[in-house]
Amino acid sequence: MQLVFASNNLNKIKEIQSILNGSIQLLSLSDIGCHEEIPETAATIEGNAILKANYVTEKYGYDCFADDTGLEVNELNGEPGVYSARYAGEQRDANDNMNKLLDALQGKEDRSAHFKTVIALNLKGEQNLFTGIAKGTITKKKAGDHGFGYDPIFQPENYSETFAELASEIKNTISHRAKATQQLIDFLNSEK
């Protein structure tokens, strides 16, 4: 099966390919000639995943899936949430985002948070949503050099390391994206 993954984020594409383990032939946006920035104007993570998937299906005619991910911090009423990538500004700089979040949590007791990934799949004229959640806490300082985004300051439940310190084989079984992607794989396998 061949599916477009509505992303040009090389880190995400690599992570999803690793999780899929060759079960699906993945095409990126650049593979189908889509080089424009797909608008992410929805007020929710689910909404952005749907916007991106619909954009590719409507404009390019491919079955595809798109994901959107946010980090939701309890003490900050769910921020940065849908604005996770742009939390510190339009430059989308991971270090700036992490620094802003660490500053916002300075002196706060509750550092609990969760990553949420929603995948919207457009397949054969139907749309399905898959949601993965990874609970954990925000550390007080950055640790590790694997992963991307907020990984150096997110410590998943039942682990003493951050996502950025864990081997990708471990992260790719416990992460929010892994959980949502596994639901996607199970669904696609049931469709065969």
C-alpha positions, -999 to +999 in steps of 0.1 A: +000+000+000+012+035-008+001+065+012+011+102+013+022+114+047+013+151+047+046+164+061+079+178+050+093+175+085+122+151+079+124+141+116+087+131+117+090+113+084+120+093+096+102+085+129+070+073+112+090+052+087+108+036+115+075+028+133+058+016+101+088-008+096+082-011+058+046-021+060+035+009+039+053+028+011+054+063+024+054+094+001+063+128+015+048+161+004+078+168-018+075+134-034+041+145-048+053+180-057+036+198-028+061+224-017+037+250-003+030+255+034-002+238+043-023+261+065-026+250+102-053+274+113-075+252+134-080+258+171-074+221+180-048+195+173-075+173+157-086+202+135-050+208+121-046+171+113-079+171+094-070+204+076-036+189+064-051+156+052-080+172+034-057+197+017-036+169+002-066+148-008-085+177-023-057+194-041-035+164-052-060+136-052-040+111-030-051+089-001-031+103+027-026+108+064-016+138+084-007+143+120-006+171+144+011+170+177+010+192+207+025+193+242-001+201+268+011+212+302-014+210+331+000+239+351-003+261+320-039+252+312-029+230+283-003+253+267+015+253+244-010+228+229-019+236+193+008+263+193+036+239+203+057+244+172+053+282+173+052+287+211+082+311+211+074+326+177+070+320+140+107+309+137+097+275+151+129+271+170+129+241+194+154+257+218+134+289+220+102+269+226+119+248+254+134+279+271+100+297+271+083+266+286+110+262+312+107+299+321+069+296+324+073+266+348+099+283+370+090+277+406+059+256+398+052+224+416+030+207+390+052+198+360+029+171+346+022+172+309+014+150+280+021+148+243-009+143+221-008+132+185-038+130+162-036+113+128-063+120+103-064+093+075-082+099+043-086+066+026-111+056-002-133+086+005-136+081+042-118+098+071-107+082+103-089+097+133-064+080+156-051+096+189-020+088+209-012+102+243+022+100+262+020+112+298+050+125+316+066+155+333+086+185+322+121+183+335+139+214+350+167+213+324+174+198+290+189+164+287+198+142+257+204+147+221+181+123+203+146+131+190+134+166+183+111+193+195+105+192+232+121+157+236+150+170+258+126+183+285+099+156+284+103+126+308+077+100+300+059+081+328+078+052+343+112+063+328+140+082+344+153+096+311+138+122+287+126+112+252+159+127+240+179+103+261+160+072+252+171+050+223+147+055+193+137+018+195+122+025+230+108+059+222+092+045+190+071+021+211+060+044+239+056+078+223+023+096+214+032+093+177+040+056+181+006+049+198-014+069+171+006+053+143+000+018+157-037+025+157-033+036+120-014+004+112-040-018+129-067-001+109-049-004+076-042-041+083-079-046+090-087-030+056-066-054+036 
